[in-house]
Amino acid sequence: MMNAPNDLQAAVRRPQQARSRQRFESIVEGAAALLEEQGLSGFSIPTLADRLGYIRASIYQYFPTPSILLNELMRRELVALQAQLGDYAAELRARPWRDTLRLVVEVASEFHNTHPVG
């Protein structure tokens, strides 16, 4: 079960120092690669830790649960999709609503086909 949004344990613990930010990013990138290779059923913090050569606690330090790490991956994918759709904003305003909807679905489908983690 996912934690409530205001639950302090439900939040990603974003690092402040450069070295910690680098580790944070390597965890997110490693999680994306693991998810792409093995799917959701093969995703776990112990597997990710082994793959990265980290102890589990170093991952839990930033992501208290696997769900929080997966949520961070999805957040990033949605931000990228939003940016891609933003590139079409002017074009979308000039189209009839059915054409707009069709284009949004096409762009979103193509995005998800090329970003399997999302």
C-alpha positions in Angstrom: 0.0 0.0 0.0 1.3 3.4 -0.9 1.9 5.9 1.9 -0.2 9.1 2.1 1.4 12.1 0.3 1.9 14.0 3.6 3.5 11.0 5.3 7.1 12.0 6.1 8.3 8.5 5.2 6.7 8.8 1.8 9.0 11.5 0.6 12.2 11.1 -1.4 15.1 12.4 0.7 16.9 14.7 -1.7 20.6 15.2 -0.9 22.2 18.6 -0.6 25.9 17.8 -1.1 27.4 17.2 -4.5 28.7 13.8 -3.7 25.4 12.7 -2.3 23.5 14.1 -5.3 25.8 12.0 -7.5 25.0 8.8 -5.5 21.3 9.7 -5.6 21.4 10.0 -9.4 23.4 6.8 -9.8 20.7 5.0 -7.7 17.9 6.4 -9.9 19.7 5.6 -13.1 20.5 2.1 -11.8 16.9 1.6 -10.9 15.8 2.6 -14.3 18.2 0.2 -16.0 17.2 -2.7 -13.6 13.5 -2.0 -14.2 14.0 -1.9 -18.0 16.0 -5.2 -18.0 14.0 -7.3 -15.5 10.6 -5.6 -15.2 8.7 -4.8 -12.1 8.8 -8.4 -10.9 12.6 -8.4 -10.9 12.9 -5.0 -9.2 14.1 -4.9 -5.6 16.3 -2.8 -3.4 18.6 -5.7 -2.6 19.1 -6.5 -6.3 19.7 -2.8 -7.0 22.2 -2.5 -4.2 24.1 -5.6 -5.4 24.2 -4.3 -8.9 25.5 -0.9 -7.9 27.9 -2.2 -5.3 26.1 -0.2 -2.5 24.8 -1.4 0.8 21.1 -1.4 1.0 21.1 1.4 3.7 22.7 3.8 1.2 19.7 3.4 -1.0 17.1 3.5 1.8 18.8 6.7 3.0 17.2 8.5 0.0 14.3 6.1 -0.8 12.7 4.7 2.3 10.6 2.2 0.3 10.9 0.7 -3.2 7.6 2.4 -4.1 9.2 5.8 -3.4 12.0 5.0 -5.8 9.6 3.9 -8.4 7.5 7.0 -7.9 10.6 9.1 -8.5 11.2 7.3 -11.8 7.7 7.9 -12.8 7.8 11.6 -11.8 10.8 12.0 -14.0 9.2 10.3 -16.9 6.0 12.4 -16.6 8.1 15.6 -16.5 9.9 14.6 -19.7 6.6 13.8 -21.3 5.1 17.1 -20.2 8.1 18.9 -21.7 7.7 17.0 -25.0 4.0 17.8 -25.2 4.9 21.5 -24.4 6.8 21.6 -27.6 3.4 21.1 -29.4 1.5 23.7 -27.4 1.1 26.4 -30.1 0.2 23.7 -32.7 -2.4 22.2 -30.3 -4.1 25.5 -29.7 -4.8 25.9 -33.4 -6.3 22.5 -33.9 -9.8 21.2 -33.4 -10.2 19.3 -30.1 -10.3 15.9 -31.8 -7.1 16.5 -33.7 -5.5 17.8 -30.5 -6.5 14.7 -28.6 -5.2 12.5 -31.4 -1.9 14.2 -31.4 -1.5 14.1 -27.6 -2.3 10.4 -27.7 0.2 9.8 -30.5 3.0 11.7 -28.8 2.3 10.0 -25.4 2.3 6.6 -27.0 5.5 7.2 -28.9 7.1 8.5 -25.7 6.1 5.5 -23.7 7.3 3.1 -26.5 10.7 4.8 -26.5 10.9 5.1 -22.7 10.0 1.6 -21.4 10.6 2.5 -17.7 7.8 5.0 -18.0 
